[in-house]
Amino acid sequence: MNAPSATTGNTPMLAVRGVKTYYGNIIALKGIDLDIHAGEIVAMIGANGAGKSTLMMTIFGDPRPREGQVLFEGRDITGMPAHEIARLNIAQSPEGRRIFGRMTVMENLQMGATVTDNAHFEEDLERVFRLFPRLKERVHQRGGTLSGGEQQMLAIGRALMSRPRLLLLDEPSLGLAPLLVKQIFDAIRELNEREKLTVFLVEQNAFHALKLAHRGYVMVNGLITLSGPGRELLQRPEVRAAYLEGGRH
């Protein structure tokens, strides 16, 4: 995939500025700065416990940063509750999927559409089923009875039903077999290439994430230590040593 045209000088769709987030007295994010421009896929990689999911949740309003700002299209959303952030056409597929296990696939997708009007519901449903045909086959099945890969597809599909312009994906490949990982990442690429959907992807699977992303960031212990084009980061010896050795890719 070719990187998008240079976006230097443009207002980022999402900007994180000096964000510090705490759990009690423990600092989880130690001053994070990053930009995501419209039409990009941006990946954040790092080891388990580095603070990646905390950043994703902080962007979405829970927890709130103790210092710094989160800006969406120049608007300060730092103090907004999560449900108001969702109405700005930002959607999240959280770590652990968090689908509604007792609801059917269809009911889960209907829940995703609650922040938008119903005028495009059928169109959006077909879009999700085109990306993930397995969900159409399971449409009347309870979410809790789906396989892990199917639940991940449902979590992403539910997020897409809100017609987001910015999609936040937290560990979409976690615990999935390689074939399913490929399907998930192919779907993300298609959404970006076909619909210019902006995606912020948090991942431990550095190989797939950086191969897919236009740009990437590396987080270590609550700090960003490296950034650059995804494929360049893939070639960095420190990235390869920390995240790609031992057959992880």
C-alpha positions in Angstrom: 0.0 0.0 0.0 1.4 3.4 -0.9 1.5 6.1 1.8 -1.0 8.9 1.4 0.1 12.3 0.1 1.9 14.5 2.6 -0.3 16.0 5.2 2.2 18.3 6.9 0.6 21.6 7.7 -3.0 20.3 7.6 -5.1 20.2 10.8 -5.0 16.6 12.0 -8.3 14.8 12.4 -7.2 13.7 15.8 -4.5 15.4 17.8 -3.2 14.2 21.3 -1.2 16.9 23.1 0.8 16.3 26.2 -1.7 13.7 27.6 -1.0 12.3 31.0 -3.4 9.7 32.4 -3.3 8.2 35.9 -4.8 5.2 37.6 -4.9 6.5 41.2 -1.3 7.7 41.8 0.2 5.5 39.1 0.9 7.3 35.9 0.0 5.2 32.8 0.6 7.8 30.1 3.5 10.1 30.6 2.9 12.9 28.1 1.7 11.6 24.8 1.8 13.6 21.5 0.5 12.1 18.3 -1.4 13.2 15.2 -3.8 11.2 12.9 -4.7 12.8 9.6 -7.9 12.1 7.6 -7.5 9.1 5.4 -4.6 7.5 7.3 -4.2 4.2 9.0 -2.0 4.9 12.0 -0.7 2.0 14.2 0.4 2.1 17.8 2.5 -0.9 18.8 4.1 -1.9 22.1 4.3 -4.7 24.6 1.4 -5.7 26.8 1.1 -3.1 29.6 2.9 -0.3 27.7 -0.2 1.9 27.9 -1.7 1.4 24.4 -5.2 0.5 25.5 -5.1 3.3 28.1 -4.4 5.8 25.3 -7.3 4.4 23.3 -9.7 4.7 26.3 -8.4 8.1 27.1 -9.2 9.3 23.6 -12.7 8.0 24.0 -13.2 9.8 27.3 -12.8 7.1 30.0 -10.4 7.6 31.8 -9.9 11.3 31.3 -6.4 12.7 31.2 -5.2 14.6 34.2 -3.1 16.8 31.9 -3.1 17.5 28.2 -5.7 17.7 25.5 -7.4 15.5 22.9 -8.6 17.4 19.9 -10.9 16.2 17.1 -10.8 18.3 14.0 -9.5 21.2 16.1 -12.2 20.8 18.8 -11.2 20.1 22.3 -13.0 16.8 23.4 -10.9 16.2 26.5 -13.7 16.6 29.0 -16.5 15.1 26.9 -18.3 12.0 28.1 -17.9 8.9 25.9 -21.5 9.0 24.5 -21.0 12.6 23.2 -17.7 11.6 21.6 -19.4 8.8 19.8 -21.9 11.3 18.3 -18.9 13.0 16.6 -18.6 10.0 14.3 -15.8 8.4 16.3 -16.3 4.7 16.9 -14.4 2.2 19.0 -13.9 -1.5 18.8 -12.5 -2.1 22.3 -10.0 -4.6 23.6 -11.8 -7.9 24.5 -14.5 -7.2 21.9 -17.2 -6.5 24.6 -20.1 -7.6 22.4 -23.5 -8.3 23.9 -23.3 -12.0 24.4 -27.0 -12.6 25.0 -28.0 -10.6 22.0 -28.1 -11.9 18.4 -25.6 -10.7 15.8 -28.4 -8.5 14.3 -29.3 -7.0 17.7 -25.6 -6.2 18.3 -25.4 -4.5 15.0 -28.6 -2.6 15.8 -27.0 -1.4 19.0 -24.1 0.0 17.0 -26.5 2.0 14.8 -28.2 3.8 17.8 -25.9 6.9 17.6 -27.0 7.6 14.0 -30.3 7.8 12.2 -31.9 4.7 10.6 -32.0 6.1 7.1 -29.0 4.2 6.1 -29.5 1.1 8.3 -30.0 -1.5 5.5 -27.1 0.0 3.4 -24.8 -0.1 6.4 -25.9 -3.7 7.3 -25.0 -4.8 3.7 -21.7 -3.1 4.0 -20.9 -5.0 7.2 -22.0 -8.3 5.6 -20.0 -7.7 2.5 -16.9 -7.2 4.7 -17.7 -10.1 7.0 -19.9 -12.7 5.2 -19.7 -15.0 8.3 -21.8 -12.5 10.2 -24.6 -12.8 7.6 -24.5 -16.6 8.1 -24.8 -16.1 11.9 -27.2 -13.2 11.9 -29.8 -14.8 14.3 -27.1 -16.5 16.5 -26.3 -15.1 20.0 -23.1 -13.2 20.1 -21.8 -15.3 23.0 -21.9 -18.5 21.0 -19.7 -17.1 18.2 -16.0 -18.1 17.8 -13.4 -15.5 18.9 -12.8 -14.5 15.3 -16.5 -14.0 14.6 -16.9 -12.0 17.8 -14.1 -9.7 16.6 -15.8 -9.3 13.3 -19.0 -8.4 15.1 -17.2 -5.9 17.3 -15.8 -4.1 14.3 -19.1 -4.4 12.4 -21.0 -2.9 15.4 -18.6 0.0 15.4 -19.1 0.5 11.6 -22.8 0.7 12.0 -22.4 4.1 13.5 -21.0 5.4 10.2 -17.7 6.6 11.8 -15.2 8.9 10.2 -12.6 7.8 12.7 -12.4 4.1 13.8 -10.4 3.2 16.9 -9.4 -0.5 16.9 -7.9 -1.9 20.1 -6.0 -5.2 19.6 -8.3 -6.6 16.8 -6.0 -9.6 16.2 -5.6 -10.7 19.9 -6.0 -14.4 20.3 -7.0 -15.1 16.7 -5.6 -17.7 14.3 -3.4 -16.4 11.5 -6.1 -16.9 8.8 -8.6 -14.8 10.8 -6.0 -12.2 11.5 -5.5 -11.8 7.8 -9.2 -11.5 7.2 -9.5 -8.7 9.8 -6.5 -6.8 8.5 -7.8 -7.2 4.9 -11.1 -5.7 6.0 -9.4 -2.7 7.6 -7.3 -2.1 4.4 -10.5 -2.3 2.3 -12.3 0.2 4.4 -9.4 2.6 4.2 -8.8 2.2 0.5 -12.4 2.1 -0.7 -14.0 4.5 1.7 -11.0 6.6 2.9 -12.0 5.6 6.5 -9.4 7.0 9.0 -8.2 4.2 11.4 -6.2 4.3 14.6 -5.0 0.8 15.4 -3.5 -0.4 18.7 -1.8 -3.7 18.3 0.7 -6.1 19.8 1.1 -7.8 16.4 3.7 -5.4 15.1 4.3 -7.1 11.8 0.7 -7.0 10.6 0.0 -3.5 12.1 3.1 -1.8 10.6 2.7 -3.5 7.3 -0.8 -2.2 7.0 -0.3 1.3 8.5 0.8 4.5 6.7 2.5 5.6 9.9 3.2 4.1 13.2 4.2 4.9 16.8 6.0 2.7 19.3 5.0 3.0 23.0 7.2 1.9 25.8 6.1 2.3 29.5 3.7 5.1 28.8 5.9 7.1 26.4 6.2 7.2 22.6 9.8 6.2 21.8 9.7 6.0 18.0 7.5 7.2 15.1 7.6 7.1 11.3 6.2 5.4 8.2 4.9 2.0 9.0 7.2 0.0 6.7 10.3 2.1 7.8 9.6 1.2 11.4 9.3 -2.5 10.4 12.9 -2.3 9.3 14.3 -0.6 12.4 16.6 -3.1 14.2 15.2 -2.1 17.6 11.7 -2.7 16.5 12.6 -6.0 14.9 14.5 -7.1 18.0 11.7 -6.2 20.4 8.6 -7.1 18.5 9.4 -9.4 15.5 11.9 -12.0 16.7 10.9 -15.5 17.7 8.4 -16.0 14.9 5.9 -13.4 16.2 5.1 -12.3 12.7 
